[in-house]
Amino acid sequence: MTSIDLNADLGEGFGAWTLGDDDALLSVVTSANVACGFHAGDPSTMRRVCRTAAENGVAVGAQVGYRDLAGFGRRRIEYARDELRDDILYQVGALEAFCRAAGDRVRYLKPHGALYNTAAVDPVQAGAVVDAVLAWDPAMPVLCQPGSVLAVAAAEAGLTVVGEGFADRGYSADGRLVPRSAAGALVHAPGDVVERAVRMAVRGEVVAVDGTVVPCPVRSICVHGDTPGAVELARAVRAGLAGQLHVKPFV
């Protein structure tokens, strides 16, 4: 692999509440996972982020989540497959409107929070994500955890699957993310975050919390926009990646 994408979750403010420095991050990352109003975000925020992303040549992806503003989409919700599919389609359509207003389009889809983690292991919710993408545009890539139930289901449906690694999150020996409520869930030291990002991008592996080396073939690295010091961290990660690979959008 000669190139790598750097993404961040953006547009996660809502009304009077702001979260992270979207404008600064959009000068660093190559792809933006934009909240679509269900777990975070609102119309004005979505329009602003889409416009700034277009101005900076940053690819916009739909960061779709549960209908859960109060819980920031980090609480698992049980859905009927069709209902979840329709909620996802609704979010993609909303973001597409603001992308079109900015002269662009939604380039890919990434689940957020509890939906991301649930679709990684649950065939029903993974199937709902796949159904939504097939209904919207079968050519639209799905950004997700390598080897997950969602990755397998999307590939079997003929969708383009883009493996994602988290430079600032801990991994278990089974390749899954450590729950945020558990020790080792977050990686704070900038040097460690950069080293993990480069290792995933170059060697396709990550060191789990127990020391196990876990395969992690990725085409995109995520740095969370709500992490304290996220902008400086993203800059450090991009510099580290750029020393090994060409940093550019995967779409």
KOLTI-787472 format. One record per atom (N, C-alpha, C): atom name; x, y, z; residue in one letter. Coordinates in Angstrom, 3 decimals, padded with zeros to 6 digits. Each point is the difference from the previous one (the first is absolute). Layout:
CA X Y Z A
...
% end
This chain:
N 000.846 -001.190 000.000 M
CA -000.846 001.190 000.000 M
C 000.883 001.241 000.000 M
N -000.299 000.947 -000.877 T
CA 000.814 001.207 -000.121 T
C -000.679 001.239 000.553 T
N -001.282 -000.111 000.378 S
CA -000.717 001.161 000.528 S
C -000.864 -000.408 001.177 S
N -000.382 000.989 000.796 I
CA -000.850 -000.223 001.166 I
C -000.891 001.223 000.176 I
N -001.213 -000.233 000.463 D
CA -000.964 001.061 000.283 D
C 000.027 000.310 001.493 D
N -000.213 001.255 000.355 L
CA -000.117 000.413 001.402 L
C -001.376 000.619 000.185 L
N -000.811 -000.604 000.862 N
CA -001.361 000.493 000.193 N
C -000.252 000.416 001.439 N
N -001.052 000.790 000.189 A
CA -000.442 000.394 001.340 A
C -001.507 000.139 000.000 A
N -000.613 -000.260 001.156 D
CA -001.430 000.214 000.183 D
C -000.216 001.487 000.256 D
N -000.808 000.636 -000.838 L
CA -000.173 001.454 000.059 L
C -001.471 000.383 -000.019 L
N -000.250 001.290 000.231 G
CA -001.372 000.503 -000.029 G
C -000.838 -000.532 001.138 G
N 000.624 -000.257 001.147 E
CA -000.720 -000.632 001.101 E
C -000.531 000.984 001.029 E
N 000.031 001.283 -000.322 G
CA -000.674 000.977 000.848 G
C -001.502 -000.067 -000.215 G
N -000.738 000.737 000.821 F
CA -001.457 000.000 -000.139 F
C -000.536 001.267 000.649 F
N -000.638 000.848 -000.817 G
CA -000.567 001.229 000.548 G
C 001.080 000.876 000.607 G
N -000.167 000.335 001.295 A
CA 000.947 000.873 000.695 A
C 001.251 -000.728 000.460 A
N 000.020 -001.338 -000.147 W
CA 001.128 -000.793 000.491 W
C 000.971 -000.296 -001.140 W
N 001.254 000.241 000.245 T
CA 001.029 -000.317 -000.979 T
C 000.870 -001.121 000.536 T
N 000.556 -000.776 -000.917 L
CA 000.846 -001.124 000.383 L
C 001.145 -000.095 -000.993 L
N 001.208 000.277 000.462 G
CA 001.151 -000.079 -000.873 G
C 000.129 001.222 -000.896 G
N 001.129 000.090 -000.679 D
CA 000.295 001.114 -000.899 D
C -000.075 -000.514 -001.437 D
N -001.205 000.012 -000.550 D
CA -000.215 -000.554 -001.338 D
C 000.863 000.684 -001.049 D
N 000.037 001.324 000.028 D
CA 000.719 000.727 -001.040 D
C 001.487 -000.346 000.009 D
N 000.592 -000.070 001.186 A
CA 001.422 -000.326 000.083 A
C 000.256 -001.424 -000.461 A
N -000.851 -000.937 000.391 L
CA 000.191 -001.393 -000.406 L
C -000.154 -000.164 -001.509 L
N -000.866 000.792 -000.588 L
CA -000.206 -000.098 -001.449 L
C 001.195 000.516 -000.792 L
N 000.944 000.627 000.682 S
CA 001.242 000.397 -000.667 S
C 001.070 -001.079 000.133 S
N -000.336 -001.086 000.729 V
CA 000.975 -001.062 000.263 V
C -000.417 -001.327 -000.625 V
N -001.264 -000.403 000.209 V
CA -000.447 -001.318 -000.435 V
C -000.287 -000.016 -001.499 V
N -000.133 -001.197 -000.543 T
CA -000.331 -000.140 -001.421 T
C -001.437 -000.484 -000.200 T
N -000.627 -000.524 001.056 S
CA -001.407 -000.407 -000.058 S
C -000.689 000.423 001.289 S
N -001.254 000.418 -000.118 A
CA -000.775 000.461 001.148 A
C -001.265 -000.832 000.140 A
N -000.146 -000.655 001.137 N
CA -001.210 -000.754 000.308 N
C -000.965 000.974 000.678 N
N -000.983 000.476 -000.734 V
CA -000.844 001.090 000.483 V
C -001.280 -000.543 000.632 V
N -000.240 000.397 001.254 A
CA -001.216 -000.400 000.698 A
C -001.222 000.529 -000.740 A
N -001.050 -000.815 -000.041 C
CA -001.152 000.291 -000.859 C
C -001.259 000.395 000.764 C
N 000.136 000.384 001.280 G
CA -001.137 000.528 000.729 G
C -000.714 -000.953 000.923 G
N 000.370 -001.278 000.000 F
CA -000.681 -000.953 000.872 F
C 000.724 -000.153 001.341 F
N 001.288 -000.303 -000.032 H
CA 000.745 -000.105 001.263 H
C 000.660 001.318 000.355 H
N 000.199 000.862 -000.997 A
CA 000.629 001.309 000.167 A
C -000.184 000.769 -001.298 A
N 000.349 001.296 000.035 G
CA -000.107 000.813 -001.196 G
C -001.372 000.620 -000.167 G
N -000.051 001.044 -000.790 D
CA -001.267 000.651 -000.347 D
C 000.165 000.597 -001.395 D
N -001.084 000.478 -000.619 P
CA 000.106 000.465 -001.383 P
C 001.061 001.072 -000.230 P
N 000.092 000.989 000.863 S
CA 000.975 001.067 -000.202 S
C 001.430 -000.517 000.126 S
N 000.209 -000.886 000.954 T
CA 001.331 -000.592 000.166 T
C 000.361 -000.849 -001.207 T
N -000.947 -000.795 -000.478 M
CA 000.255 -000.843 -001.161 M
C 000.348 000.850 -001.218 M
N -000.739 001.087 -000.211 R
CA 000.280 000.855 -001.161 R
C 001.392 000.627 000.112 R
N 000.344 000.494 001.192 R
CA 001.297 000.651 000.178 R
C 001.150 -000.974 -000.229 R
N -000.114 -001.196 000.574 V
CA 001.080 -000.977 -000.143 V
C 000.126 -000.460 -001.447 V
N -001.121 -000.241 -000.668 C
CA 000.065 -000.429 -001.406 C
C 000.627 001.070 -000.874 C
N -000.324 001.268 000.253 R
CA 000.575 001.088 -000.792 R
C 001.516 000.091 000.232 R
N 000.414 -000.059 001.268 T
CA 001.425 000.102 000.304 T
C 000.764 -001.205 -000.524 T
N -000.605 -001.183 000.075 A
CA 000.644 -001.196 -000.542 A
C 000.226 000.145 -001.496 A
N -001.012 000.493 -000.701 A
CA 000.132 000.180 -001.447 A
C 001.104 001.000 -000.328 A
N 000.096 001.068 000.771 E
CA 001.030 001.013 -000.218 E
C 001.402 -000.556 000.223 E
N 000.107 -000.997 000.883 N
CA 001.305 -000.576 000.332 N
C 000.300 -001.290 -000.755 N
N -000.895 -000.428 -000.888 G
CA 000.215 -001.242 -000.731 G
C -000.087 -001.239 000.858 G
N -000.780 000.076 001.075 V
CA -000.174 -001.120 000.916 V
C -001.238 -000.791 -000.394 V
N 000.120 -001.315 -000.109 A
CA -001.141 -000.852 -000.350 A
C -000.971 -000.080 001.176 A
N -001.281 000.118 -000.275 V
CA -001.034 -000.051 001.040 V
C -000.671 -001.364 -000.003 V
N -000.078 -000.600 001.182 G
CA -000.726 -001.243 000.180 G
C -001.132 000.184 000.988 G
N -001.058 -000.782 -000.151 A
CA -001.133 000.063 000.914 A
C 000.321 -000.806 001.255 A
N 000.105 000.704 001.119 Q
CA 000.204 -000.653 001.286 Q
C -001.382 -000.250 000.606 Q
N -000.527 -001.198 -000.244 V
CA -001.386 -000.303 000.363 V
C -000.042 -000.703 001.355 V
N -001.010 000.325 000.787 G
CA -000.098 -000.591 001.331 G
C -001.434 -000.240 000.408 G
N -000.153 -000.450 001.234 Y
CA -001.333 -000.182 000.558 Y
C -000.677 001.356 000.225 Y
N -001.314 -000.039 000.084 R
CA -000.776 001.208 000.330 R
C 000.129 000.213 001.515 R
N 001.113 000.647 000.417 D
CA 000.337 000.040 001.426 D
C 000.873 001.211 000.312 D
N -000.565 001.206 -000.110 L
CA 000.757 001.205 000.322 L
C 000.439 000.021 001.460 L
N -000.885 -000.440 000.899 A
CA 000.322 000.068 001.421 A
C 001.186 -000.889 000.363 A
N 000.118 -001.132 -000.691 G
CA 001.085 -000.926 000.307 G
C 001.158 000.063 -000.967 G
N -000.024 000.984 -000.921 F
CA 001.055 000.172 -000.994 F
C 000.202 -001.266 -000.823 F
N -001.048 -000.777 -000.134 G
CA 000.074 -001.202 -000.826 G
C 000.897 -001.086 000.551 G
N 000.336 000.070 001.277 R
CA 000.914 -000.983 000.580 R
C -000.721 -001.027 000.878 R
N -001.348 -000.021 -000.096 R
CA -000.784 -001.008 000.713 R
C -000.633 -000.928 -001.035 R
N 000.190 -001.295 000.175 R
CA -000.554 -000.947 -000.968 R
C -001.521 000.048 000.027 R
N -000.595 000.021 -001.174 I
CA -001.453 -000.015 -000.150 I
C -000.367 -001.156 -000.918 I
N -000.993 -000.759 000.391 E
CA -000.481 -001.097 -000.836 E
C -000.979 000.549 -001.037 E
N 000.194 -000.375 -001.234 Y
CA -000.832 000.469 -001.100 Y
C -000.494 -001.187 -000.820 Y
N -001.165 000.167 -000.617 A
CA -000.361 -000.868 -001.112 A
C 000.900 000.377 -001.170 A
N 000.395 -000.983 -000.785 R
CA 000.951 000.255 -001.090 R
C -000.498 001.078 -000.955 R
N -001.254 -000.053 -000.389 D
CA -000.531 000.977 -000.947 D
C -000.030 001.403 000.595 D
N -000.319 000.090 001.283 E
CA -000.065 001.314 000.649 E
C 001.387 000.639 000.065 E
N 000.996 -000.797 000.336 L
CA 001.363 000.534 000.055 L
C 000.474 000.387 -001.400 L
N -000.314 -000.819 -000.990 R
CA 000.348 000.341 -001.381 R
C -000.559 001.358 -000.377 R
N -001.266 000.234 000.343 D
CA -000.647 001.252 -000.388 D
C 000.590 001.188 000.762 D
N 000.350 -000.190 001.272 D
CA 000.643 001.074 000.753 D
C 001.347 000.367 -000.626 D
N 000.727 -001.004 -000.461 I
CA 001.299 000.260 -000.634 I
C -000.187 000.723 -001.320 I
N -000.947 -000.458 -000.805 L
CA -000.293 000.669 -001.274 L
C -000.387 001.461 000.209 L
N -000.782 000.263 001.014 Y
CA -000.429 001.366 000.320 Y
C 001.208 000.890 000.263 Y
N 000.944 -000.516 000.766 Q
CA 001.186 000.775 000.351 Q
C 000.884 000.272 -001.218 Q
N 000.186 -001.007 -000.834 V
CA 000.817 000.193 -001.209 V
C -000.643 001.050 -000.902 V
N -001.307 -000.080 -000.146 G
CA -000.693 000.965 -000.839 G
C 000.125 001.427 000.515 G
N -000.065 000.165 001.325 A
CA 000.139 001.334 000.580 A
C 001.388 000.565 -000.270 A
N 001.021 -000.821 000.195 L
CA 001.361 000.478 -000.227 L
C 000.250 000.281 -001.476 L
N -000.580 -000.805 -000.866 E
CA 000.163 000.205 -001.436 E
C -000.523 001.377 -000.417 E
N -001.072 000.458 000.633 A
CA -000.544 001.317 -000.343 A
C 001.037 001.090 000.243 A
N 000.693 -000.077 001.125 F
CA 000.988 001.032 000.319 F
C 001.281 -000.175 -000.811 F
N 000.332 -001.233 -000.345 C
CA 001.130 -000.211 -000.900 C
C -000.295 000.606 -001.369 C
N -001.200 -000.204 -000.497 R
CA -000.360 000.549 -001.312 R
C 000.006 001.522 000.032 R
N -000.436 000.576 001.112 A
CA 000.023 001.459 000.134 A
C 001.432 000.533 -000.044 A
N 000.962 -000.856 000.405 A
CA 001.411 000.383 -000.011 A
C 000.697 -000.433 -001.289 A
N -000.764 -000.552 -000.946 G
CA 000.578 -000.437 -001.261 G
C 000.685 -001.344 000.071 G
N -000.386 -000.824 000.951 D
CA 000.653 -001.304 000.192 D
C -001.077 -001.060 000.187 D
N 000.397 -001.165 000.492 R
CA -000.936 -001.088 000.283 R
C 000.544 -000.836 001.159 R
N -000.852 -000.819 000.566 V
CA 000.434 -000.940 001.037 V
C 000.825 -001.093 -000.667 V
N 001.216 -000.204 000.484 R
CA 000.931 -000.917 -000.663 R
C 000.001 -001.406 000.583 R
N -000.382 -000.147 001.278 Y
CA 000.049 -001.305 000.653 Y
C -000.871 000.026 001.239 Y
N -000.132 -001.135 000.663 L
CA -000.807 -000.099 001.221 L
C 000.815 -000.656 001.101 L
N -000.137 000.541 001.208 K
CA 000.621 -000.596 001.183 K
C -000.995 000.015 001.159 K
N -000.285 -001.143 000.614 P
CA -000.831 000.006 001.203 P
C 000.723 000.683 001.161 P
N -000.783 000.525 000.933 H
CA 000.558 000.693 001.165 H
C -000.268 -000.779 001.280 H
N 000.938 000.096 000.930 G
CA -000.223 -000.402 001.380 G
C -000.536 -001.399 000.182 G
N -001.128 -000.087 000.713 A
CA -000.570 -001.310 000.308 A
C -000.455 -000.733 -001.249 A
N -000.417 000.725 -001.017 L
CA -000.368 -000.661 -001.257 L
C 001.233 -000.620 -000.642 L
N 001.126 000.700 000.030 Y
CA 001.261 -000.522 -000.547 Y
C 000.355 -001.304 000.704 Y
N -000.041 000.032 001.347 N
CA 000.403 -001.176 000.763 N
C -001.002 -001.142 -000.122 N
N -001.292 000.326 -000.079 T
CA -001.012 -001.046 -000.105 T
C 000.025 -000.639 -001.390 T
N 000.101 000.818 -001.039 A
CA 000.052 -000.541 -001.362 A
C 001.258 -000.834 -000.230 A
N 001.007 000.201 000.842 A
CA 001.227 -000.793 -000.128 A
C -000.211 -001.446 000.415 A
N -001.060 -000.258 000.785 V
CA -000.219 -001.359 000.523 V
C -001.412 -000.516 -000.223 V
N -000.937 000.858 -000.357 D
CA -001.413 -000.372 -000.086 D
C -000.464 -000.044 -001.452 D
N -000.412 -001.170 -000.505 P
CA -000.396 -000.117 -001.413 P
C -001.212 000.848 -000.370 P
N -000.932 000.211 000.942 V
CA -001.202 000.772 -000.319 V
C 000.358 001.464 -000.250 V
N 000.757 000.592 000.908 Q
CA 000.335 001.405 -000.171 Q
C 001.016 000.201 -001.126 Q
N 000.917 -000.944 -000.153 A
CA 000.906 000.066 -001.148 A
C -000.797 -000.080 -001.294 A
N -000.989 -000.873 -000.032 G
CA -000.838 -000.137 -001.185 G
C -000.771 001.264 -000.312 G
N -000.440 000.708 001.041 A
CA -000.720 001.252 -000.212 A
C 000.902 001.051 -000.635 A
N 001.249 000.061 000.449 V
CA 000.956 000.937 -000.601 V
C 000.203 -000.343 -001.475 V
N 000.196 -001.276 -000.284 V
CA 000.200 -000.439 -001.386 V
C -001.236 000.315 -000.846 V
N -001.169 -000.275 000.530 D
CA -001.240 000.280 -000.737 D
C -000.116 001.485 -000.355 D
N 000.376 000.860 000.944 A
CA -000.095 001.435 -000.233 A
C 000.949 000.436 -001.110 A
N 001.220 -000.515 000.017 V
CA 000.970 000.374 -001.031 V
C -000.452 -000.517 -001.360 V
N -000.490 -001.230 -000.045 L
CA -000.486 -000.554 -001.270 L
C -001.157 000.824 -000.550 L
N -000.869 000.474 000.900 A
CA -001.142 000.794 -000.440 A
C 000.427 001.387 -000.463 A
N 001.037 000.540 000.623 W
CA 000.455 001.345 -000.349 W
C 000.877 -000.009 -001.246 W
N 001.105 -000.743 000.087 D
CA 000.945 -000.052 -001.112 D
C 000.961 -001.158 000.221 D
N -000.148 -001.102 -000.731 P
CA 000.871 -001.162 000.203 P
C 001.481 000.285 -000.250 P
N 000.308 001.148 -000.592 A
CA 001.397 000.356 -000.239 A
C 000.607 000.752 001.184 A
N -000.808 000.324 001.001 M
CA 000.498 000.771 001.137 M
C 000.745 -000.916 000.976 M
N 001.272 000.306 000.317 P
CA 000.770 -000.846 000.917 P
C -000.519 000.062 001.438 P
N 000.281 -001.066 000.746 V
CA -000.324 -000.079 001.421 V
C 001.307 -000.011 000.781 V
N 000.154 000.953 000.896 L
CA 001.183 000.100 000.856 L
C -000.318 -000.704 001.310 L
N 000.766 -001.053 000.328 C
CA -000.331 -000.788 001.182 C
C 001.216 -000.799 000.479 C
N -000.196 -000.720 001.080 Q
CA 001.082 -000.771 000.608 Q
C 000.328 -001.228 -000.853 Q
N 001.268 -000.210 -000.329 P
CA 000.380 -001.166 -000.814 P
C -000.408 -001.311 000.674 P
N -000.527 -000.922 -000.799 G
CA -000.350 -001.310 000.517 G
C -001.284 -000.058 000.796 G
N -000.684 001.123 000.147 S
CA -001.236 000.038 000.778 S
C -001.145 -000.641 -000.765 S
N -001.105 -000.258 000.708 V
CA -001.204 -000.531 -000.645 V
C -000.462 000.951 -001.098 V
N 000.081 001.303 000.263 L
CA -000.397 000.975 -001.020 L
C 000.915 -000.071 -001.212 L
N 001.293 -000.108 000.223 A
CA 000.941 -000.073 -001.122 A
C -000.289 -001.218 -000.870 A
N -000.273 -001.129 000.626 V
CA -000.277 -001.227 -000.742 V
C -001.323 000.124 -000.760 V
N -001.037 000.499 000.687 A
CA -001.314 000.127 -000.632 A
C 000.048 000.973 -001.175 A
N 000.715 001.101 000.169 A
CA 000.101 000.983 -001.085 A
C 000.746 -000.582 -001.197 A
N 001.084 -000.711 000.270 A
CA 000.765 -000.609 -001.094 A
C -000.837 -001.041 -000.736 A
N -000.746 -000.810 000.753 E
CA -000.834 -001.024 -000.622 E
C -001.104 000.617 -000.861 E
N -000.416 001.225 000.354 A
CA -001.039 000.690 -000.775 A
C 000.586 000.745 -001.191 A
N 001.309 -000.073 -000.169 G
CA 000.644 000.655 -001.132 G
C 000.393 001.441 000.246 G
N -000.069 000.449 001.265 L
CA 000.373 001.374 000.314 L
C 001.517 000.120 000.181 L
N 000.493 001.214 -000.158 T
CA 001.407 000.277 000.259 T
C 000.196 000.202 001.492 T
N 000.875 -000.775 000.596 V
CA 000.264 000.074 001.433 V
C 001.363 000.639 000.218 V
N 000.041 001.017 000.836 V
CA 001.241 000.694 000.318 V
C 000.304 -000.238 001.470 V
N 001.104 -000.688 000.279 G
CA 000.379 -000.290 001.374 G
C 000.486 001.245 000.714 G
N -000.452 000.157 001.260 E
CA 000.333 001.182 000.790 E
C 000.710 -000.399 001.283 E
N 001.042 000.754 000.342 G
CA 000.696 -000.202 001.257 G
C -000.105 001.238 000.872 G
N -000.017 -000.206 001.323 F
CA -000.121 001.101 000.948 F
C 001.320 000.191 000.733 F
N 000.663 001.089 -000.313 A
CA 001.306 000.249 000.602 A
C -000.095 000.312 001.485 A
N -001.134 000.550 000.432 D
CA -000.134 000.445 001.388 D
C -000.916 -000.891 000.837 D
N -000.272 -001.213 -000.467 R
CA -000.834 -000.934 000.744 R
C 000.754 -001.297 000.263 R
N -000.316 -000.628 001.125 G
CA 000.594 -001.284 000.334 G
C -000.736 -001.147 -000.679 G
N 000.745 -001.064 -000.297 Y
CA -000.564 -001.193 -000.637 Y
C 000.132 -001.204 000.922 Y
N -000.989 -000.892 -000.066 S
CA 000.073 -001.280 000.695 S
C 000.711 -001.013 -000.889 S
N 000.357 -001.130 000.589 A
CA 000.722 -001.021 -000.755 A
C -000.821 -000.579 -001.144 A
N -001.328 000.141 000.057 D
CA -000.853 -000.495 -001.087 D
C -000.164 001.014 -001.124 D
N 000.706 001.128 000.096 G
CA -000.064 001.000 -001.042 G
C -001.104 001.020 000.158 G
N -000.822 -000.147 001.039 R
CA -001.073 000.957 000.242 R
C 000.493 001.150 000.861 R
N -000.702 001.132 -000.056 L
CA 000.355 001.141 000.823 L
C -000.327 -000.279 001.463 L
N 000.865 000.442 000.885 V
CA -000.270 -000.099 001.430 V
C -001.159 000.943 000.333 V
N -001.027 -000.474 000.708 P
CA -001.117 000.886 000.356 P
C 000.491 001.242 000.731 P
N -000.634 001.130 -000.262 R
CA 000.435 001.249 000.606 R
C -000.065 -000.013 001.519 R
N -000.800 -000.886 000.556 S
CA -000.130 -000.079 001.460 S
C 001.124 -000.820 000.640 S
N 000.831 -000.633 -000.815 A
CA 001.042 -000.893 000.526 A
C 001.371 000.664 -000.060 A
N 000.910 -000.511 000.838 A
CA 001.366 000.510 000.011 A
C 000.673 -000.271 -001.337 A
N 000.787 000.967 -000.456 G
CA 000.715 -000.163 -001.253 G
C -000.794 000.368 -001.229 G
N -001.207 000.558 000.180 A
CA -000.852 000.326 -001.150 A
C 000.582 001.133 -000.838 A
N 000.672 000.951 000.664 L
CA 000.519 001.165 -000.698 L
C 001.525 000.046 000.095 L
N 000.619 000.430 -001.062 V
CA 001.449 000.188 -000.029 V
C 000.251 001.498 -000.023 V
N 000.703 000.528 001.010 H
CA 000.127 001.446 000.156 H
C 001.340 000.551 -000.462 H
N 001.090 -000.722 000.208 A
CA 001.325 000.533 -000.295 A
C 000.170 000.205 -001.507 A
N 000.284 001.231 -000.431 P
CA 000.121 000.266 -001.438 P
C 000.996 -000.920 -000.705 P
N 001.124 -000.265 000.634 G
CA 000.985 -000.871 -000.636 G
C -000.536 -001.392 -000.241 G
N -000.773 -000.507 000.969 D
CA -000.586 -001.331 -000.154 D
C -001.045 -000.010 -001.112 D
N -000.799 001.061 -000.062 V
CA -001.039 000.080 -001.028 V
C 000.632 000.012 -001.393 V
N 001.046 000.796 -000.173 V
CA 000.675 000.074 -001.296 V
C 000.616 -001.346 -000.366 V
N 000.665 -000.634 000.966 E
CA 000.631 -001.297 -000.275 E
C -001.037 -001.033 -000.395 E
N -001.144 -000.003 000.652 R
CA -001.047 -000.969 -000.316 R
C -000.578 000.262 -001.383 R
N -000.188 001.282 -000.329 A
CA -000.534 000.342 -001.322 A
C 000.930 -000.472 -001.102 A
N 001.294 000.256 000.156 V
CA 000.969 -000.396 -001.021 V
C 000.077 -001.515 -000.106 V
N -000.038 -000.684 001.132 R
CA 000.078 -001.458 -000.021 R
C -001.193 -000.607 -000.712 R
N -001.195 000.527 000.257 M
CA -001.184 -000.505 -000.688 M
C 000.078 000.266 -001.500 M
N 000.443 001.209 -000.363 A
CA 000.038 000.374 -001.405 A
C 001.066 -000.755 -000.777 A
N 001.160 -000.194 000.613 V
CA 001.130 -000.594 -000.706 V
C 000.035 -001.522 000.119 V
N -000.272 -000.503 001.210 R
CA 000.130 -001.435 000.247 R
C -001.322 -000.726 000.121 R
N -001.108 000.752 000.058 G
CA -001.312 -000.631 000.074 G
C -000.233 -000.766 001.283 G
N 000.502 000.545 001.117 E
CA -000.161 -000.678 001.285 E
C -000.055 001.028 001.120 E
N -000.542 -000.433 001.146 V
CA -000.073 000.849 001.175 V
C 000.281 -000.861 001.231 V
N 000.570 000.617 001.034 V
CA 000.285 -000.716 001.237 V
C -001.189 000.161 000.937 V
N -000.598 -001.128 000.396 A
CA -001.156 000.015 000.887 A
C 000.425 000.342 001.428 A
N -000.968 000.233 000.865 V
CA 000.288 000.408 001.374 V
C 000.750 -001.070 000.781 V
N -000.110 -001.270 -000.426 D
CA 000.721 -001.070 000.692 D
C 001.342 -000.314 -000.657 D
N 000.381 000.817 -000.985 G
CA 001.276 -000.201 -000.672 G
C -000.063 -000.844 -001.255 G
N -001.146 -000.592 -000.276 T
CA -000.157 -000.807 -001.203 T
C 000.082 000.883 -001.249 T
N 000.711 -000.457 -001.010 V
CA 000.050 000.708 -001.274 V
C -001.165 -000.496 -000.857 V
N -000.884 000.905 -000.347 V
CA -001.244 -000.346 -000.681 V
C 000.037 000.524 -001.441 V
N -000.332 -000.839 -000.988 P
CA -000.098 000.504 -001.378 P
C -001.035 001.106 -000.096 P
N 000.334 001.069 -000.699 C
CA -000.911 001.136 -000.135 C
C 000.258 000.693 -001.339 C
N -000.374 -000.665 -001.107 P
CA 000.240 000.588 -001.326 P
C -000.941 001.173 -000.258 P
N 000.545 001.186 -000.145 V
CA -000.828 001.203 -000.107 V
C 000.408 000.847 -001.199 V
N -000.967 000.770 -000.475 R
CA 000.260 001.014 -001.026 R
C -000.288 001.395 000.534 R
N -000.496 000.068 001.240 S
CA -000.318 001.291 000.602 S
C 000.269 -000.058 001.491 S
N 000.561 001.086 000.540 I
CA 000.280 000.122 001.427 I
C -000.904 001.080 000.574 I
N -000.639 -000.289 001.143 C
CA -000.897 000.954 000.639 C
C 000.649 000.611 001.240 C
N -000.118 001.323 000.106 V
CA 000.304 000.710 001.235 V
C -001.286 000.698 000.424 V
N -000.473 -000.251 001.211 H
CA -001.290 000.540 000.423 H
C 000.058 001.510 000.206 H
N -000.983 000.687 -000.562 G
CA -000.035 001.447 000.090 G
C -000.342 000.523 001.379 G
N -000.584 -000.850 000.873 D
CA -000.365 000.456 001.343 D
C 001.065 -000.340 001.040 D
N 001.125 -000.552 -000.441 T
CA 001.100 -000.287 000.908 T
C 000.685 001.310 000.391 T
N 000.330 000.205 001.300 P
CA 000.741 001.212 000.377 P
C 001.297 000.110 -000.795 P
N 000.251 001.198 -000.551 G
CA 001.198 000.184 -000.816 G
C -000.076 -000.676 -001.344 G
N -001.218 -000.191 -000.519 A
CA -000.192 -000.775 -001.228 A
C 000.722 000.597 -001.196 A
N 000.027 001.327 -000.109 V
CA 000.616 000.628 -001.173 V
C 001.503 -000.254 -000.017 V
N 000.653 000.228 001.135 E
CA 001.442 -000.234 000.076 E
C 000.312 -001.477 -000.209 E
N -000.850 -000.852 000.541 L
CA 000.199 -001.436 -000.172 L
C -000.142 -000.400 -001.464 L
N -001.013 000.532 -000.661 A
CA -000.202 -000.306 -001.419 A
C 001.182 000.476 -000.835 A
N 000.525 001.166 000.322 R
CA 001.164 000.504 -000.733 R
C 001.206 -000.917 000.190 R
N 000.188 -000.475 001.234 A
CA 001.123 -000.894 000.266 A
C -000.173 -001.323 -000.731 A
N -001.219 -000.520 -000.013 V
CA -000.265 -001.252 -000.696 V
C 000.220 000.178 -001.499 V
N -000.496 001.097 -000.547 R
CA 000.191 000.219 -001.444 R
C 001.488 000.105 -000.336 R
N 000.757 000.700 000.820 A
CA 001.437 000.126 -000.255 A
C 000.677 -001.360 000.048 A
N -000.397 -000.823 000.973 G
CA 000.573 -001.336 000.103 G
C -000.336 -000.871 -001.189 G
N -001.244 000.055 -000.426 L
CA -000.423 -000.781 -001.167 L
C 000.686 000.492 -001.272 L
N 000.112 001.330 -000.121 A
CA 000.593 000.573 -001.210 A
C 001.470 -000.370 -000.140 A
N 000.631 -000.379 001.099 G
CA 001.381 -000.441 -000.083 G
C 000.142 -001.376 -000.618 G
N -001.125 -000.724 -000.138 Q
CA 000.025 -001.362 -000.530 Q
C -000.837 -000.167 -001.269 Q
N -001.115 000.731 -000.079 L
CA -000.978 -000.200 -001.071 L
C -000.550 001.338 -000.471 L
N -000.658 -000.051 -001.154 H
CA -000.708 001.184 -000.495 H
C -001.348 000.066 000.716 H
N -000.283 001.120 000.643 V
CA -001.253 000.152 000.746 V
C -001.033 000.673 -000.914 V
N -001.067 -000.728 -000.304 K
CA -001.031 000.519 -000.896 K
C -001.306 -000.754 000.236 K
N -001.130 000.546 -000.448 P
CA -001.281 -000.693 000.181 P
C 000.001 -001.369 -000.689 P
N -000.745 -000.946 000.552 F
CA -000.081 -001.315 -000.628 F
C -001.028 -000.020 -001.126 F
N -000.766 001.081 -000.132 V
CA -000.995 000.103 -001.088 V
C 000.332 001.212 -000.868 V
% end
